Amino acid sequence: MDCRHITFIESRNKLILFHRTCGDTLQCYGKLDSIEKDLPSSLFIRCHKSFIVNALHITEMGENYFRIGQAVISISKNYSKKAKEQYYTYMFSRLDRGSL
């Protein structure tokens, strides 16, 4: 699976849900920490103990959330500073390439 097609990843009681651009969801058992290590850190942002978002698909960033289409993903206080820094880095890298 091409990771660009993942909009966000959610963890629910050891069940990992991969939400995809086509609207479906793939699932497996595991830990979000393990999944996070295998993802490109330039695109995937851990914003909550239960969520990793794909920067490619973020349509809005608020004070304590990312919006991906209709989904609103919380940014927890523990992850806030790093998540926002990663998102700004991603956005500025796109500006440098003129691809916003």
mmCIF file as gemmi writes it, N, C-alpha and C atoms, coordinates in Angstrom:
data_model
loop_
_atom_site.group_PDB
_atom_site.id
_atom_site.type_symbol
_atom_site.label_atom_id
_atom_site.label_alt_id
_atom_site.label_comp_id
_atom_site.label_asym_id
_atom_site.label_entity_id
_atom_site.label_seq_id
_atom_site.pdbx_PDB_ins_code
_atom_site.Cartn_x
_atom_site.Cartn_y
_atom_site.Cartn_z
_atom_site.occupancy
_atom_site.B_iso_or_equiv
_atom_site.pdbx_formal_charge
_atom_site.auth_seq_id
_atom_site.auth_asym_id
_atom_site.pdbx_PDB_model_num
ATOM 1 N N . MET Axp A 1 ? 0.846 -1.187 0 1 0 ? 1 A 1
ATOM 2 C CA . MET Axp A 1 ? 0 0 0 1 0 ? 1 A 1
ATOM 3 C C . MET Axp A 1 ? 0.885 1.24 0 1 0 ? 1 A 1
ATOM 4 N N . ASP Axp A 2 ? 0.609 2.154 -0.884 1 0 ? 2 A 1
ATOM 5 C CA . ASP Axp A 2 ? 1.325 3.423 -0.964 1 0 ? 2 A 1
ATOM 6 C C . ASP Axp A 2 ? 0.891 4.298 0.21 1 0 ? 2 A 1
ATOM 7 N N . CYS Axp A 3 ? 1.824 4.719 1.031 1 0 ? 3 A 1
ATOM 8 C CA . CYS Axp A 3 ? 1.465 5.465 2.243 1 0 ? 3 A 1
ATOM 9 C C . CYS Axp A 3 ? 0.855 6.833 1.937 1 0 ? 3 A 1
ATOM 10 N N . ARG Axp A 4 ? 1.002 7.329 0.719 1 0 ? 4 A 1
ATOM 11 C CA . ARG Axp A 4 ? 0.365 8.609 0.37 1 0 ? 4 A 1
ATOM 12 C C . ARG Axp A 4 ? -1.156 8.498 0.357 1 0 ? 4 A 1
ATOM 13 N N . HIS Axp A 5 ? -1.669 7.267 0.254 1 0 ? 5 A 1
ATOM 14 C CA . HIS Axp A 5 ? -3.118 7.047 0.23 1 0 ? 5 A 1
ATOM 15 C C . HIS Axp A 5 ? -3.721 6.898 1.628 1 0 ? 5 A 1
ATOM 16 N N . ILE Axp A 6 ? -2.877 6.948 2.65 1 0 ? 6 A 1
ATOM 17 C CA . ILE Axp A 6 ? -3.36 6.902 4.035 1 0 ? 6 A 1
ATOM 18 C C . ILE Axp A 6 ? -3.614 8.339 4.478 1 0 ? 6 A 1
ATOM 19 N N . THR Axp A 7 ? -4.828 8.628 4.941 1 0 ? 7 A 1
ATOM 20 C CA . THR Axp A 7 ? -5.121 9.988 5.416 1 0 ? 7 A 1
ATOM 21 C C . THR Axp A 7 ? -4.753 10.141 6.883 1 0 ? 7 A 1
ATOM 22 N N . PHE Axp A 8 ? -5.11 9.144 7.692 1 0 ? 8 A 1
ATOM 23 C CA . PHE Axp A 8 ? -4.664 9.117 9.078 1 0 ? 8 A 1
ATOM 24 C C . PHE Axp A 8 ? -4.749 7.702 9.611 1 0 ? 8 A 1
ATOM 25 N N . ILE Axp A 9 ? -4.059 7.485 10.726 1 0 ? 9 A 1
ATOM 26 C CA . ILE Axp A 9 ? -4.016 6.171 11.36 1 0 ? 9 A 1
ATOM 27 C C . ILE Axp A 9 ? -4.525 6.329 12.782 1 0 ? 9 A 1
ATOM 28 N N . GLU Axp A 10 ? -5.369 5.423 13.187 1 0 ? 10 A 1
ATOM 29 C CA . GLU Axp A 10 ? -6.023 5.503 14.492 1 0 ? 10 A 1
ATOM 30 C C . GLU Axp A 10 ? -5.803 4.203 15.251 1 0 ? 10 A 1
ATOM 31 N N . SER Axp A 11 ? -5.602 4.313 16.547 1 0 ? 11 A 1
ATOM 32 C CA . SER Axp A 11 ? -5.457 3.141 17.397 1 0 ? 11 A 1
ATOM 33 C C . SER Axp A 11 ? -6.653 3.063 18.345 1 0 ? 11 A 1
ATOM 34 N N . ARG Axp A 12 ? -7.293 1.877 18.37 1 0 ? 12 A 1
ATOM 35 C CA . ARG Axp A 12 ? -8.411 1.619 19.286 1 0 ? 12 A 1
ATOM 36 C C . ARG Axp A 12 ? -8.217 0.257 19.923 1 0 ? 12 A 1
ATOM 37 N N . ASN Axp A 13 ? -7.841 0.229 21.18 1 0 ? 13 A 1
ATOM 38 C CA . ASN Axp A 13 ? -7.679 -1.04 21.909 1 0 ? 13 A 1
ATOM 39 C C . ASN Axp A 13 ? -6.851 -2.069 21.139 1 0 ? 13 A 1
ATOM 40 N N . LYS Axp A 14 ? -5.651 -1.708 20.769 1 0 ? 14 A 1
ATOM 41 C CA . LYS Axp A 14 ? -4.701 -2.576 20.044 1 0 ? 14 A 1
ATOM 42 C C . LYS Axp A 14 ? -5.094 -2.839 18.595 1 0 ? 14 A 1
ATOM 43 N N . LEU Axp A 15 ? -6.196 -2.287 18.142 1 0 ? 15 A 1
ATOM 44 C CA . LEU Axp A 15 ? -6.599 -2.378 16.74 1 0 ? 15 A 1
ATOM 45 C C . LEU Axp A 15 ? -6.127 -1.103 16.047 1 0 ? 15 A 1
ATOM 46 N N . ILE Axp A 16 ? -5.359 -1.273 14.968 1 0 ? 16 A 1
ATOM 47 C CA . ILE Axp A 16 ? -4.858 -0.134 14.203 1 0 ? 16 A 1
ATOM 48 C C . ILE Axp A 16 ? -5.727 0.022 12.957 1 0 ? 16 A 1
ATOM 49 N N . LEU Axp A 17 ? -6.269 1.221 12.773 1 0 ? 17 A 1
ATOM 50 C CA . LEU Axp A 17 ? -7.14 1.514 11.628 1 0 ? 17 A 1
ATOM 51 C C . LEU Axp A 17 ? -6.43 2.477 10.682 1 0 ? 17 A 1
ATOM 52 N N . PHE Axp A 18 ? -6.262 2.06 9.443 1 0 ? 18 A 1
ATOM 53 C CA . PHE Axp A 18 ? -5.657 2.899 8.418 1 0 ? 18 A 1
ATOM 54 C C . PHE Axp A 18 ? -6.789 3.491 7.579 1 0 ? 18 A 1
ATOM 55 N N . HIS Axp A 19 ? -7.054 4.767 7.747 1 0 ? 19 A 1
ATOM 56 C CA . HIS Axp A 19 ? -8.091 5.446 6.971 1 0 ? 19 A 1
ATOM 57 C C . HIS Axp A 19 ? -7.457 5.893 5.656 1 0 ? 19 A 1
ATOM 58 N N . ARG Axp A 20 ? -8.106 5.542 4.541 1 0 ? 20 A 1
ATOM 59 C CA . ARG Axp A 20 ? -7.506 5.788 3.229 1 0 ? 20 A 1
ATOM 60 C C . ARG Axp A 20 ? -8.306 6.789 2.41 1 0 ? 20 A 1
ATOM 61 N N . THR Axp A 21 ? -7.637 7.35 1.398 1 0 ? 21 A 1
ATOM 62 C CA . THR Axp A 21 ? -8.249 8.375 0.552 1 0 ? 21 A 1
ATOM 63 C C . THR Axp A 21 ? -9.48 7.865 -0.185 1 0 ? 21 A 1
ATOM 64 N N . CYS Axp A 22 ? -9.539 6.581 -0.48 1 0 ? 22 A 1
ATOM 65 C CA . CYS Axp A 22 ? -10.681 6.026 -1.213 1 0 ? 22 A 1
ATOM 66 C C . CYS Axp A 22 ? -11.909 5.871 -0.319 1 0 ? 22 A 1
ATOM 67 N N . GLY Axp A 23 ? -11.745 6.135 0.993 1 0 ? 23 A 1
ATOM 68 C CA . GLY Axp A 23 ? -12.878 6.07 1.899 1 0 ? 23 A 1
ATOM 69 C C . GLY Axp A 23 ? -12.959 4.813 2.734 1 0 ? 23 A 1
ATOM 70 N N . ASP Axp A 24 ? -12.178 3.796 2.379 1 0 ? 24 A 1
ATOM 71 C CA . ASP Axp A 24 ? -12.24 2.571 3.179 1 0 ? 24 A 1
ATOM 72 C C . ASP Axp A 24 ? -11.202 2.597 4.3 1 0 ? 24 A 1
ATOM 73 N N . THR Axp A 25 ? -11.268 1.615 5.146 1 0 ? 25 A 1
ATOM 74 C CA . THR Axp A 25 ? -10.377 1.511 6.293 1 0 ? 25 A 1
ATOM 75 C C . THR Axp A 25 ? -9.804 0.105 6.355 1 0 ? 25 A 1
ATOM 76 N N . LEU Axp A 26 ? -8.491 0.021 6.439 1 0 ? 26 A 1
ATOM 77 C CA . LEU Axp A 26 ? -7.825 -1.268 6.64 1 0 ? 26 A 1
ATOM 78 C C . LEU Axp A 26 ? -7.503 -1.39 8.12 1 0 ? 26 A 1
ATOM 79 N N . GLN Axp A 27 ? -7.476 -2.615 8.634 1 0 ? 27 A 1
ATOM 80 C CA . GLN Axp A 27 ? -7.185 -2.772 10.052 1 0 ? 27 A 1
ATOM 81 C C . GLN Axp A 27 ? -6.256 -3.94 10.308 1 0 ? 27 A 1
ATOM 82 N N . CYS Axp A 28 ? -5.512 -3.797 11.39 1 0 ? 28 A 1
ATOM 83 C CA . CYS Axp A 28 ? -4.644 -4.872 11.857 1 0 ? 28 A 1
ATOM 84 C C . CYS Axp A 28 ? -4.445 -4.677 13.35 1 0 ? 28 A 1
ATOM 85 N N . TYR Axp A 29 ? -3.857 -5.669 13.991 1 0 ? 29 A 1
ATOM 86 C CA . TYR Axp A 29 ? -3.559 -5.534 15.409 1 0 ? 29 A 1
ATOM 87 C C . TYR Axp A 29 ? -2.106 -5.105 15.561 1 0 ? 29 A 1
ATOM 88 N N . GLY Axp A 30 ? -1.855 -4.247 16.533 1 0 ? 30 A 1
ATOM 89 C CA . GLY Axp A 30 ? -0.495 -3.791 16.77 1 0 ? 30 A 1
ATOM 90 C C . GLY Axp A 30 ? -0.473 -2.578 17.665 1 0 ? 30 A 1
ATOM 91 N N . LYS Axp A 31 ? 0.687 -1.954 17.703 1 0 ? 31 A 1
ATOM 92 C CA . LYS Axp A 31 ? 0.867 -0.746 18.509 1 0 ? 31 A 1
ATOM 93 C C . LYS Axp A 31 ? 1.201 0.414 17.592 1 0 ? 31 A 1
ATOM 94 N N . LEU Axp A 32 ? 0.617 1.549 17.879 1 0 ? 32 A 1
ATOM 95 C CA . LEU Axp A 32 ? 0.856 2.731 17.062 1 0 ? 32 A 1
ATOM 96 C C . LEU Axp A 32 ? 2.329 3.124 17.091 1 0 ? 32 A 1
ATOM 97 N N . ASP Axp A 33 ? 2.995 2.937 18.221 1 0 ? 33 A 1
ATOM 98 C CA . ASP Axp A 33 ? 4.425 3.25 18.32 1 0 ? 33 A 1
ATOM 99 C C . ASP Axp A 33 ? 5.233 2.466 17.288 1 0 ? 33 A 1
ATOM 100 N N . SER Axp A 34 ? 4.904 1.203 17.092 1 0 ? 34 A 1
ATOM 101 C CA . SER Axp A 34 ? 5.616 0.363 16.12 1 0 ? 34 A 1
ATOM 102 C C . SER Axp A 34 ? 5.345 0.828 14.694 1 0 ? 34 A 1
ATOM 103 N N . ILE Axp A 35 ? 4.099 1.148 14.409 1 0 ? 35 A 1
ATOM 104 C CA . ILE Axp A 35 ? 3.717 1.621 13.07 1 0 ? 35 A 1
ATOM 105 C C . ILE Axp A 35 ? 4.43 2.935 12.762 1 0 ? 35 A 1
ATOM 106 N N . GLU Axp A 36 ? 4.459 3.82 13.749 1 0 ? 36 A 1
ATOM 107 C CA . GLU Axp A 36 ? 5.047 5.148 13.563 1 0 ? 36 A 1
ATOM 108 C C . GLU Axp A 36 ? 6.505 5.062 13.111 1 0 ? 36 A 1
ATOM 109 N N . LYS Axp A 37 ? 7.25 4.118 13.635 1 0 ? 37 A 1
ATOM 110 C CA . LYS Axp A 37 ? 8.674 3.969 13.296 1 0 ? 37 A 1
ATOM 111 C C . LYS Axp A 37 ? 8.891 3.637 11.832 1 0 ? 37 A 1
ATOM 112 N N . ASP Axp A 38 ? 7.899 3.003 11.19 1 0 ? 38 A 1
ATOM 113 C CA . ASP Axp A 38 ? 8.035 2.587 9.796 1 0 ? 38 A 1
ATOM 114 C C . ASP Axp A 38 ? 7.51 3.614 8.791 1 0 ? 38 A 1
ATOM 115 N N . LEU Axp A 39 ? 7.011 4.726 9.274 1 0 ? 39 A 1
ATOM 116 C CA . LEU Axp A 39 ? 6.432 5.752 8.394 1 0 ? 39 A 1
ATOM 117 C C . LEU Axp A 39 ? 7.432 6.878 8.138 1 0 ? 39 A 1
ATOM 118 N N . PRO Axp A 40 ? 7.367 7.511 6.962 1 0 ? 40 A 1
ATOM 119 C CA . PRO Axp A 40 ? 8.251 8.652 6.706 1 0 ? 40 A 1
ATOM 120 C C . PRO Axp A 40 ? 7.877 9.837 7.615 1 0 ? 40 A 1
ATOM 121 N N . SER Axp A 41 ? 8.815 10.258 8.444 1 0 ? 41 A 1
ATOM 122 C CA . SER Axp A 41 ? 8.526 11.323 9.416 1 0 ? 41 A 1
ATOM 123 C C . SER Axp A 41 ? 8.302 12.671 8.752 1 0 ? 41 A 1
ATOM 124 N N . SER Axp A 42 ? 8.685 12.815 7.489 1 0 ? 42 A 1
ATOM 125 C CA . SER Axp A 42 ? 8.434 14.08 6.791 1 0 ? 42 A 1
ATOM 126 C C . SER Axp A 42 ? 6.958 14.244 6.441 1 0 ? 42 A 1
ATOM 127 N N . LEU Axp A 43 ? 6.209 13.138 6.404 1 0 ? 43 A 1
ATOM 128 C CA . LEU Axp A 43 ? 4.787 13.187 6.051 1 0 ? 43 A 1
ATOM 129 C C . LEU Axp A 43 ? 3.856 12.884 7.217 1 0 ? 43 A 1
ATOM 130 N N . PHE Axp A 44 ? 4.238 11.968 8.081 1 0 ? 44 A 1
ATOM 131 C CA . PHE Axp A 44 ? 3.327 11.503 9.124 1 0 ? 44 A 1
ATOM 132 C C . PHE Axp A 44 ? 3.628 12.166 10.455 1 0 ? 44 A 1
ATOM 133 N N . ILE Axp A 45 ? 2.58 12.707 11.059 1 0 ? 45 A 1
ATOM 134 C CA . ILE Axp A 45 ? 2.7 13.503 12.271 1 0 ? 45 A 1
ATOM 135 C C . ILE Axp A 45 ? 1.903 12.847 13.389 1 0 ? 45 A 1
ATOM 136 N N . ARG Axp A 46 ? 2.593 12.507 14.45 1 0 ? 46 A 1
ATOM 137 C CA . ARG Axp A 46 ? 1.914 11.969 15.642 1 0 ? 46 A 1
ATOM 138 C C . ARG Axp A 46 ? 1.365 13.169 16.407 1 0 ? 46 A 1
ATOM 139 N N . CYS Axp A 47 ? 0.055 13.212 16.578 1 0 ? 47 A 1
ATOM 140 C CA . CYS Axp A 47 ? -0.562 14.366 17.221 1 0 ? 47 A 1
ATOM 141 C C . CYS Axp A 47 ? -1.334 13.988 18.484 1 0 ? 47 A 1
ATOM 142 N N . HIS Axp A 48 ? -1.387 12.696 18.771 1 0 ? 48 A 1
ATOM 143 C CA . HIS Axp A 48 ? -2.185 12.207 19.897 1 0 ? 48 A 1
ATOM 144 C C . HIS Axp A 48 ? -1.716 10.779 20.168 1 0 ? 48 A 1
ATOM 145 N N . LYS Axp A 49 ? -1.911 10.28 21.373 1 0 ? 49 A 1
ATOM 146 C CA . LYS Axp A 49 ? -1.483 8.901 21.648 1 0 ? 49 A 1
ATOM 147 C C . LYS Axp A 49 ? -2.203 7.903 20.752 1 0 ? 49 A 1
ATOM 148 N N . SER Axp A 50 ? -3.377 8.29 20.22 1 0 ? 50 A 1
ATOM 149 C CA . SER Axp A 50 ? -4.164 7.377 19.391 1 0 ? 50 A 1
ATOM 150 C C . SER Axp A 50 ? -4.221 7.749 17.914 1 0 ? 50 A 1
ATOM 151 N N . PHE Axp A 51 ? -3.501 8.808 17.491 1 0 ? 51 A 1
ATOM 152 C CA . PHE Axp A 51 ? -3.616 9.256 16.098 1 0 ? 51 A 1
ATOM 153 C C . PHE Axp A 51 ? -2.28 9.683 15.493 1 0 ? 51 A 1
ATOM 154 N N . ILE Axp A 52 ? -2.115 9.304 14.237 1 0 ? 52 A 1
ATOM 155 C CA . ILE Axp A 52 ? -1.038 9.807 13.384 1 0 ? 52 A 1
ATOM 156 C C . ILE Axp A 52 ? -1.722 10.322 12.12 1 0 ? 52 A 1
ATOM 157 N N . VAL Axp A 53 ? -1.402 11.542 11.713 1 0 ? 53 A 1
ATOM 158 C CA . VAL Axp A 53 ? -2.03 12.117 10.515 1 0 ? 53 A 1
ATOM 159 C C . VAL Axp A 53 ? -1.006 12.24 9.389 1 0 ? 53 A 1
ATOM 160 N N . ASN Axp A 54 ? -1.505 12.196 8.173 1 0 ? 54 A 1
ATOM 161 C CA . ASN Axp A 54 ? -0.67 12.378 6.997 1 0 ? 54 A 1
ATOM 162 C C . ASN Axp A 54 ? -0.767 13.84 6.58 1 0 ? 54 A 1
ATOM 163 N N . ALA Axp A 55 ? 0.367 14.547 6.622 1 0 ? 55 A 1
ATOM 164 C CA . ALA Axp A 55 ? 0.392 15.986 6.321 1 0 ? 55 A 1
ATOM 165 C C . ALA Axp A 55 ? -0.149 16.293 4.926 1 0 ? 55 A 1
ATOM 166 N N . LEU Axp A 56 ? -0.009 15.357 3.997 1 0 ? 56 A 1
ATOM 167 C CA . LEU Axp A 56 ? -0.528 15.567 2.641 1 0 ? 56 A 1
ATOM 168 C C . LEU Axp A 56 ? -2.026 15.856 2.623 1 0 ? 56 A 1
ATOM 169 N N . HIS Axp A 57 ? -2.737 15.346 3.609 1 0 ? 57 A 1
ATOM 170 C CA . HIS Axp A 57 ? -4.197 15.405 3.586 1 0 ? 57 A 1
ATOM 171 C C . HIS Axp A 57 ? -4.797 16.36 4.618 1 0 ? 57 A 1
ATOM 172 N N . ILE Axp A 58 ? -3.961 17.084 5.346 1 0 ? 58 A 1
ATOM 173 C CA . ILE Axp A 58 ? -4.474 18.048 6.328 1 0 ? 58 A 1
ATOM 174 C C . ILE Axp A 58 ? -5.053 19.237 5.575 1 0 ? 58 A 1
ATOM 175 N N . THR Axp A 59 ? -6.307 19.557 5.847 1 0 ? 59 A 1
ATOM 176 C CA . THR Axp A 59 ? -6.952 20.686 5.181 1 0 ? 59 A 1
ATOM 177 C C . THR Axp A 59 ? -7.052 21.912 6.088 1 0 ? 59 A 1
ATOM 178 N N . GLU Axp A 60 ? -6.837 21.711 7.386 1 0 ? 60 A 1
ATOM 179 C CA . GLU Axp A 60 ? -6.898 22.826 8.325 1 0 ? 60 A 1
ATOM 180 C C . GLU Axp A 60 ? -6.19 22.43 9.615 1 0 ? 60 A 1
ATOM 181 N N . MET Axp A 61 ? -5.499 23.41 10.213 1 0 ? 61 A 1
ATOM 182 C CA . MET Axp A 61 ? -4.932 23.196 11.54 1 0 ? 61 A 1
ATOM 183 C C . MET Axp A 61 ? -5.504 24.254 12.462 1 0 ? 61 A 1
ATOM 184 N N . GLY Axp A 62 ? -6.103 23.809 13.555 1 0 ? 62 A 1
ATOM 185 C CA . GLY Axp A 62 ? -6.62 24.725 14.568 1 0 ? 62 A 1
ATOM 186 C C . GLY Axp A 62 ? -5.7 24.714 15.775 1 0 ? 62 A 1
ATOM 187 N N . GLU Axp A 63 ? -6.123 25.369 16.818 1 0 ? 63 A 1
ATOM 188 C CA . GLU Axp A 63 ? -5.318 25.432 18.036 1 0 ? 63 A 1
ATOM 189 C C . GLU Axp A 63 ? -5.042 24.037 18.605 1 0 ? 63 A 1
ATOM 190 N N . ASN Axp A 64 ? -6.035 23.161 18.551 1 0 ? 64 A 1
ATOM 191 C CA . ASN Axp A 64 ? -5.854 21.826 19.138 1 0 ? 64 A 1
ATOM 192 C C . ASN Axp A 64 ? -6.427 20.711 18.256 1 0 ? 64 A 1
ATOM 193 N N . TYR Axp A 65 ? -6.393 20.91 16.941 1 0 ? 65 A 1
ATOM 194 C CA . TYR Axp A 65 ? -6.876 19.855 16.032 1 0 ? 65 A 1
ATOM 195 C C . TYR Axp A 65 ? -6.288 20.006 14.638 1 0 ? 65 A 1
ATOM 196 N N . PHE Axp A 66 ? -6.297 18.905 13.912 1 0 ? 66 A 1
ATOM 197 C CA . PHE Axp A 66 ? -6.072 18.88 12.47 1 0 ? 66 A 1
ATOM 198 C C . PHE Axp A 66 ? -7.383 18.44 11.843 1 0 ? 66 A 1
ATOM 199 N N . ARG Axp A 67 ? -7.733 19.035 10.724 1 0 ? 67 A 1
ATOM 200 C CA . ARG Axp A 67 ? -8.901 18.579 9.968 1 0 ? 67 A 1
ATOM 201 C C . ARG Axp A 67 ? -8.391 17.894 8.708 1 0 ? 67 A 1
ATOM 202 N N . ILE Axp A 68 ? -8.944 16.708 8.47 1 0 ? 68 A 1
ATOM 203 C CA . ILE Axp A 68 ? -8.655 15.957 7.251 1 0 ? 68 A 1
ATOM 204 C C . ILE Axp A 68 ? -10.012 15.643 6.642 1 0 ? 68 A 1
ATOM 205 N N . GLY Axp A 69 ? -10.407 16.426 5.659 1 0 ? 69 A 1
ATOM 206 C CA . GLY Axp A 69 ? -11.75 16.288 5.096 1 0 ? 69 A 1
ATOM 207 C C . GLY Axp A 69 ? -12.771 16.552 6.178 1 0 ? 69 A 1
ATOM 208 N N . GLN Axp A 70 ? -13.65 15.59 6.421 1 0 ? 70 A 1
ATOM 209 C CA . GLN Axp A 70 ? -14.687 15.736 7.449 1 0 ? 70 A 1
ATOM 210 C C . GLN Axp A 70 ? -14.205 15.327 8.843 1 0 ? 70 A 1
ATOM 211 N N . ALA Axp A 71 ? -13.06 14.656 8.905 1 0 ? 71 A 1
ATOM 212 C CA . ALA Axp A 71 ? -12.541 14.162 10.194 1 0 ? 71 A 1
ATOM 213 C C . ALA Axp A 71 ? -11.779 15.264 10.925 1 0 ? 71 A 1
ATOM 214 N N . VAL Axp A 72 ? -12.06 15.4 12.2 1 0 ? 72 A 1
ATOM 215 C CA . VAL Axp A 72 ? -11.333 16.337 13.058 1 0 ? 72 A 1
ATOM 216 C C . VAL Axp A 72 ? -10.534 15.499 14.049 1 0 ? 72 A 1
ATOM 217 N N . ILE Axp A 73 ? -9.214 15.626 13.978 1 0 ? 73 A 1
ATOM 218 C CA . ILE Axp A 73 ? -8.301 14.824 14.794 1 0 ? 73 A 1
ATOM 219 C C . ILE Axp A 73 ? -7.697 15.724 15.873 1 0 ? 73 A 1
ATOM 220 N N . SER Axp A 74 ? -7.882 15.343 17.122 1 0 ? 74 A 1
ATOM 221 C CA . SER Axp A 74 ? -7.362 16.141 18.237 1 0 ? 74 A 1
ATOM 222 C C . SER Axp A 74 ? -5.84 16.15 18.261 1 0 ? 74 A 1
ATOM 223 N N . ILE Axp A 75 ? -5.298 17.3 18.646 1 0 ? 75 A 1
ATOM 224 C CA . ILE Axp A 75 ? -3.873 17.41 18.948 1 0 ? 75 A 1
ATOM 225 C C . ILE Axp A 75 ? -3.792 17.498 20.465 1 0 ? 75 A 1
ATOM 226 N N . SER Axp A 76 ? -3.212 16.495 21.097 1 0 ? 76 A 1
ATOM 227 C CA . SER Axp A 76 ? -3.137 16.507 22.56 1 0 ? 76 A 1
ATOM 228 C C . SER Axp A 76 ? -1.998 17.411 23.026 1 0 ? 76 A 1
ATOM 229 N N . LYS Axp A 77 ? -2.083 17.849 24.262 1 0 ? 77 A 1
ATOM 230 C CA . LYS Axp A 77 ? -1.059 18.737 24.811 1 0 ? 77 A 1
ATOM 231 C C . LYS Axp A 77 ? 0.324 18.105 24.767 1 0 ? 77 A 1
ATOM 232 N N . ASN Axp A 78 ? 0.394 16.796 25.013 1 0 ? 78 A 1
ATOM 233 C CA . ASN Axp A 78 ? 1.694 16.121 25.009 1 0 ? 78 A 1
ATOM 234 C C . ASN Axp A 78 ? 2.381 16.145 23.648 1 0 ? 78 A 1
ATOM 235 N N . TYR Axp A 79 ? 1.612 16.176 22.582 1 0 ? 79 A 1
ATOM 236 C CA . TYR Axp A 79 ? 2.173 16.126 21.231 1 0 ? 79 A 1
ATOM 237 C C . TYR Axp A 79 ? 2.101 17.472 20.503 1 0 ? 79 A 1
ATOM 238 N N . SER Axp A 80 ? 1.491 18.46 21.099 1 0 ? 80 A 1
ATOM 239 C CA . SER Axp A 80 ? 1.177 19.712 20.424 1 0 ? 80 A 1
ATOM 240 C C . SER Axp A 80 ? 2.393 20.413 19.813 1 0 ? 80 A 1
ATOM 241 N N . LYS Axp A 81 ? 3.399 20.662 20.611 1 0 ? 81 A 1
ATOM 242 C CA . LYS Axp A 81 ? 4.555 21.426 20.121 1 0 ? 81 A 1
ATOM 243 C C . LYS Axp A 81 ? 5.23 20.72 18.943 1 0 ? 81 A 1
ATOM 244 N N . LYS Axp A 82 ? 5.535 19.45 19.114 1 0 ? 82 A 1
ATOM 245 C CA . LYS Axp A 82 ? 6.222 18.706 18.055 1 0 ? 82 A 1
ATOM 246 C C . LYS Axp A 82 ? 5.347 18.557 16.807 1 0 ? 82 A 1
ATOM 247 N N . ALA Axp A 83 ? 4.057 18.28 16.998 1 0 ? 83 A 1
ATOM 248 C CA . ALA Axp A 83 ? 3.154 18.093 15.857 1 0 ? 83 A 1
ATOM 249 C C . ALA Axp A 83 ? 3.051 19.372 15.027 1 0 ? 83 A 1
ATOM 250 N N . LYS Axp A 84 ? 2.899 20.495 15.701 1 0 ? 84 A 1
ATOM 251 C CA . LYS Axp A 84 ? 2.793 21.768 14.973 1 0 ? 84 A 1
ATOM 252 C C . LYS Axp A 84 ? 4.1 22.116 14.275 1 0 ? 84 A 1
ATOM 253 N N . GLU Axp A 85 ? 5.221 21.862 14.935 1 0 ? 85 A 1
ATOM 254 C CA . GLU Axp A 85 ? 6.52 22.116 14.297 1 0 ? 85 A 1
ATOM 255 C C . GLU Axp A 85 ? 6.686 21.255 13.051 1 0 ? 85 A 1
ATOM 256 N N . GLN Axp A 86 ? 6.307 19.987 13.137 1 0 ? 86 A 1
ATOM 257 C CA . GLN Axp A 86 ? 6.401 19.103 11.971 1 0 ? 86 A 1
ATOM 258 C C . GLN Axp A 86 ? 5.511 19.601 10.838 1 0 ? 86 A 1
ATOM 259 N N . TYR Axp A 87 ? 4.31 20.057 11.192 1 0 ? 87 A 1
ATOM 260 C CA . TYR Axp A 87 ? 3.399 20.538 10.156 1 0 ? 87 A 1
ATOM 261 C C . TYR Axp A 87 ? 3.935 21.801 9.496 1 0 ? 87 A 1
ATOM 262 N N . TYR Axp A 88 ? 4.465 22.729 10.286 1 0 ? 88 A 1
ATOM 263 C CA . TYR Axp A 88 ? 5.048 23.952 9.713 1 0 ? 88 A 1
ATOM 264 C C . TYR Axp A 88 ? 6.233 23.617 8.818 1 0 ? 88 A 1
ATOM 265 N N . THR Axp A 89 ? 7.071 22.695 9.253 1 0 ? 89 A 1
ATOM 266 C CA . THR Axp A 89 ? 8.217 22.274 8.44 1 0 ? 89 A 1
ATOM 267 C C . THR Axp A 89 ? 7.732 21.707 7.112 1 0 ? 89 A 1
ATOM 268 N N . TYR Axp A 90 ? 6.703 20.887 7.168 1 0 ? 90 A 1
ATOM 269 C CA . TYR Axp A 90 ? 6.125 20.316 5.954 1 0 ? 90 A 1
ATOM 270 C C . TYR Axp A 90 ? 5.599 21.418 5.031 1 0 ? 90 A 1
ATOM 271 N N . MET Axp A 91 ? 4.839 22.353 5.589 1 0 ? 91 A 1
ATOM 272 C CA . MET Axp A 91 ? 4.259 23.436 4.779 1 0 ? 91 A 1
ATOM 273 C C . MET Axp A 91 ? 5.345 24.31 4.152 1 0 ? 91 A 1
ATOM 274 N N . PHE Axp A 92 ? 6.374 24.658 4.918 1 0 ? 92 A 1
ATOM 275 C CA . PHE Axp A 92 ? 7.445 25.496 4.385 1 0 ? 92 A 1
ATOM 276 C C . PHE Axp A 92 ? 8.247 24.753 3.322 1 0 ? 92 A 1
ATOM 277 N N . SER Axp A 93 ? 8.408 23.457 3.456 1 0 ? 93 A 1
ATOM 278 C CA . SER Axp A 93 ? 9.117 22.694 2.425 1 0 ? 93 A 1
ATOM 279 C C . SER Axp A 93 ? 8.321 22.708 1.125 1 0 ? 93 A 1
ATOM 280 N N . ARG Axp A 94 ? 7.009 22.695 1.228 1 0 ? 94 A 1
ATOM 281 C CA . ARG Axp A 94 ? 6.168 22.773 0.017 1 0 ? 94 A 1
ATOM 282 C C . ARG Axp A 94 ? 6.225 24.159 -0.604 1 0 ? 94 A 1
ATOM 283 N N . LEU Axp A 95 ? 6.304 25.19 0.233 1 0 ? 95 A 1
ATOM 284 C CA . LEU Axp A 95 ? 6.436 26.553 -0.285 1 0 ? 95 A 1
ATOM 285 C C . LEU Axp A 95 ? 7.739 26.705 -1.065 1 0 ? 95 A 1
ATOM 286 N N . ASP Axp A 96 ? 8.806 26.121 -0.513 1 0 ? 96 A 1
ATOM 287 C CA . ASP Axp A 96 ? 10.109 26.194 -1.185 1 0 ? 96 A 1
ATOM 288 C C . ASP Axp A 96 ? 10.064 25.584 -2.567 1 0 ? 96 A 1
ATOM 289 N N . ARG Axp A 97 ? 9.265 24.537 -2.734 1 0 ? 97 A 1
ATOM 290 C CA . ARG Axp A 97 ? 9.148 23.868 -4.034 1 0 ? 97 A 1
ATOM 291 C C . ARG Axp A 97 ? 8.033 24.481 -4.876 1 0 ? 97 A 1
ATOM 292 N N . GLY Axp A 98 ? 7.312 25.428 -4.317 1 0 ? 98 A 1
ATOM 293 C CA . GLY Axp A 98 ? 6.217 26.053 -5.051 1 0 ? 98 A 1
ATOM 294 C C . GLY Axp A 98 ? 5.062 25.13 -5.334 1 0 ? 98 A 1
ATOM 295 N N . SER Axp A 99 ? 4.818 24.171 -4.44 1 0 ? 99 A 1
ATOM 296 C CA . SER Axp A 99 ? 3.777 23.172 -4.721 1 0 ? 99 A 1
ATOM 297 C C . SER Axp A 99 ? 2.628 23.207 -3.731 1 0 ? 99 A 1
ATOM 298 N N . LEU Axp A 100 ? 2.292 24.36 -3.228 1 0 ? 100 A 1
ATOM 299 C CA . LEU Axp A 100 ? 1.138 24.457 -2.328 1 0 ? 100 A 1
ATOM 300 C C . LEU Axp A 100 ? -0.134 24.492 -3.029 1 0 ? 100 A 1
